Amino acid sequence: MNARNTRTRRRRIAPGRTTVAVASATVLSLASCGVVDGIGDESRASPTKGDDITVGLLLPEKENARYEQFDHPIFAKRVAELTGGKGTVEYANAEGKARTQNRQLERMVADKVDILVVDAVDAKGIASGVKKAKDAGIPVIAYDRLAQGPIDAYISFDNELVGQVQGRALVEKLGNSSTNKIIMMNGAPTDPNTAQFKAGAMSELQDAVEVAKEYDTKDWDPKNAKANMEKAVAAVGLDDIAGVYAANDGIAGAVIDVLKTSGVSSVPPVTGQDAELAAVRRIVSGDQYMSVYKSYPQEANAAAEMAVAKVQGRTIEFDALTRDSVDSPTTENIPAQLVSVVALTKDNIKDTVVADGIYTVKQICTSDYRAACQEIGLLK
């Protein structure tokens, strides 16, 4: 089977749109090609490299708990599984600093890692580093955010769908609200995903609500979101804010804190993204309306499989994992996998983050949330 021949969807990213890549399709294609756990008989005969490989993993920040809690450990574990414990992951987190990440990338190139997996702080600013890696013969996979430069592959969630899910949930929750004014709190403008989230959200919001104020959140930092939300409350008035589009859970938390401090009698619906533990608890208590659950295990595991297959020259496995393609402002037809997402509300916590082992009921339902957990059926 030639999985490359199945790649039919192609989209331009940053600015642009994305396509849903259904996880089951990838699983089916892997199975039909005889690929199980990254091993296929046909491509295993003559790998470019053996199992003793080094994968460089560059993640962007620690404000979002997912990177340290899920992405890094899951990715490292999968690389070890695929290489019989011989493969290693050289890891660095830029803590939100683009210059730091560029230096980390250059160090890994100097260390001669076999492949790089990069979640860029600044997608445009890292392009020169990506080129240096390529010039050194090191493939680069863009993870979660589409870095510019000569990228070999890309894996992320369907970012426009994320925005659509957020926008649709907010519109449905507002219903026949007495006011339709919302505040739009976007992510960092240096993150190419931000434009996709916004485009998806506006496809649902533009004919249904009035965006009274809109802000970009520098570095995705909740402190910056807090300052912006304080400005919004002063400009629009607390009673005229029907809801808030918050691009992620960190921003949502800051927004809710400002609304409460300002004296709101009932917190209006606030969206989010990432299903952080604090956000899940806010959803349980009713302070936050929804988040977007993204299966970090699925994304991180697939990224590890792509990296190992690429560096070991396993074309069949790599092609089966990258059945979509995207264009960046600098590179066309990048092999890609786009992972779908789920709207998380109090109605499906048990079927999503609990069922997938992201959090336990005990972690969510601490003493402060016990009554609310019982009310929605998380605790009997």
LINNORTA-V88404 format. One record per backbone hydrogen bond with DSSP energy under -0.5 kcal/mol. NH is the residue of the N-H (numbers start at 0). CO is the residue of the C=O. E is the energy in kcal/mol with one decimal. If there is no record, write none. Layout:
nh->{NH,NH}
co->{CO,CO}
e->{E,E}
//
This chain:
nh->{2,4,5,6,7,7,8,10,12,16,20,21,24,25,25,26,27,28,29,30,31,32,33,34,35,35,38,39,40,43,44,44,46,47,52,54,55,55,56,56,57,57,58,58,64,66,68,69,70,71,73,74,75,76,77,78,79,80,81,82,83,84,85,87,89,89,90,91,93,95,96,97,100,101,102,103,104,105,106,107,108,109,110,111,112,113,114,115,116,117,118,119,122,125,126,129,130,131,132,133,134,135,136,137,138,138,140,141,141,142,143,143,144,146,147,150,151,152,153,154,155,157,158,161,162,163,164,165,166,167,168,169,170,171,172,173,174,176,181,182,183,184,184,185,185,190,191,193,194,195,196,197,198,199,200,201,202,203,203,204,205,207,208,209,210,211,211,212,214,216,217,219,220,223,224,225,226,227,228,229,230,231,232,233,234,235,236,236,239,240,241,241,242,243,244,245,246,246,248,251,252,253,254,255,256,257,258,259,260,261,262,263,268,270,273,279,280,281,282,283,284,285,286,287,288,289,290,292,292,293,295,298,299,300,301,302,303,304,305,306,307,308,309,310,311,312,313,314,317,318,319,320,321,321,323,324,325,326,327,333,334,335,336,338,338,339,341,343,344,347,351,351,353,354,355,356,357,358,363,364,365,368,369,369,372,373,374,375,376,377,378}
co->{0,1,2,3,5,322,322,324,326,11,337,19,21,21,22,22,23,24,25,26,27,28,30,29,33,38,35,37,33,39,40,41,43,311,50,87,53,114,54,89,55,116,56,91,62,63,64,65,65,66,69,70,71,72,73,74,75,76,77,78,80,79,82,52,54,87,88,56,58,59,93,95,96,97,98,99,100,101,102,103,104,105,106,108,107,53,53,138,55,140,57,117,189,121,123,125,126,127,128,129,130,131,133,132,113,136,115,139,152,117,141,154,142,144,122,148,139,139,334,141,336,338,156,157,158,159,160,161,162,163,164,165,166,167,168,169,170,173,209,242,212,182,244,183,214,187,189,190,190,191,192,193,194,195,196,197,198,199,200,200,201,204,204,179,208,181,209,181,183,186,215,216,217,220,220,221,222,223,224,225,226,227,228,229,230,231,231,232,236,237,180,239,180,268,182,243,184,244,272,247,248,249,250,251,252,253,254,255,256,257,259,258,241,243,291,275,276,277,278,279,280,281,281,281,269,269,343,290,341,291,293,294,295,296,297,298,299,300,301,302,303,304,305,306,307,309,308,312,313,314,315,316,317,318,335,8,333,10,330,325,151,323,153,155,336,20,292,290,342,344,347,348,348,349,351,353,352,352,359,360,363,365,365,366,368,369,370,371,373,372,372}
e->{-0.8,-1.1,-1.9,-1.5,-0.9,-0.5,-0.5,-1.6,-4.3,-1.5,-0.9,-0.6,-1.0,-1.1,-0.5,-2.1,-2.7,-2.3,-2.5,-2.4,-2.7,-1.2,-1.6,-3.1,-0.6,-2.0,-1.4,-0.5,-0.6,-1.8,-0.5,-0.5,-0.6,-2.0,-2.1,-2.8,-0.5,-3.2,-0.5,-2.9,-0.5,-2.9,-0.6,-2.4,-0.7,-1.1,-2.2,-3.0,-1.8,-2.4,-2.7,-2.4,-2.7,-2.2,-2.1,-2.2,-2.1,-2.2,-2.5,-1.2,-0.9,-3.0,-1.8,-2.6,-2.3,-0.5,-0.7,-2.1,-2.4,-3.6,-1.6,-0.6,-2.1,-2.3,-2.1,-2.4,-2.7,-2.4,-2.3,-2.1,-2.3,-2.3,-2.0,-1.2,-1.8,-2.3,-1.0,-2.5,-3.0,-2.7,-3.0,-0.7,-1.4,-1.6,-1.5,-2.1,-2.1,-1.9,-2.1,-2.3,-2.8,-1.4,-1.9,-2.8,-0.7,-0.6,-3.0,-0.5,-2.9,-3.0,-0.5,-3.4,-2.1,-1.2,-2.5,-2.3,-3.0,-1.0,-2.0,-2.4,-2.0,-3.0,-1.5,-1.7,-1.6,-2.3,-2.9,-2.3,-3.1,-2.9,-2.1,-2.2,-2.4,-2.5,-2.1,-2.3,-1.8,-1.0,-2.9,-1.7,-2.8,-0.7,-3.5,-0.8,-2.9,-1.5,-0.6,-1.5,-0.6,-1.0,-2.9,-2.5,-2.4,-2.4,-2.6,-3.1,-1.4,-0.6,-1.4,-2.1,-2.4,-2.0,-2.3,-2.7,-0.5,-2.2,-1.2,-1.0,-2.8,-1.3,-0.8,-2.2,-2.0,-0.8,-1.9,-2.6,-1.8,-2.1,-2.6,-2.1,-1.6,-2.1,-2.5,-1.9,-2.2,-2.9,-0.6,-1.7,-1.2,-1.2,-3.0,-0.9,-0.9,-2.4,-2.7,-0.9,-2.2,-0.5,-2.2,-2.3,-2.6,-1.6,-2.6,-2.7,-2.0,-2.1,-2.4,-2.4,-2.6,-2.2,-1.3,-2.3,-0.6,-2.0,-2.5,-2.6,-2.2,-2.0,-2.5,-2.3,-2.3,-1.1,-1.6,-1.3,-1.2,-1.5,-2.1,-0.6,-2.9,-0.6,-1.6,-2.1,-3.1,-2.4,-2.1,-2.3,-2.2,-2.3,-2.5,-2.5,-2.5,-2.3,-2.5,-2.4,-1.9,-1.0,-2.8,-1.4,-2.4,-2.9,-2.2,-1.5,-0.7,-0.8,-2.3,-1.6,-2.0,-3.2,-3.3,-3.5,-0.6,-2.7,-2.0,-2.8,-0.5,-0.7,-2.0,-3.1,-0.6,-1.4,-0.8,-0.9,-1.9,-0.9,-2.5,-1.4,-1.9,-1.6,-1.8,-3.3,-1.5,-1.8,-0.7,-0.8,-2.6,-2.2,-2.0,-1.4,-0.9,-2.4,-1.2}
//
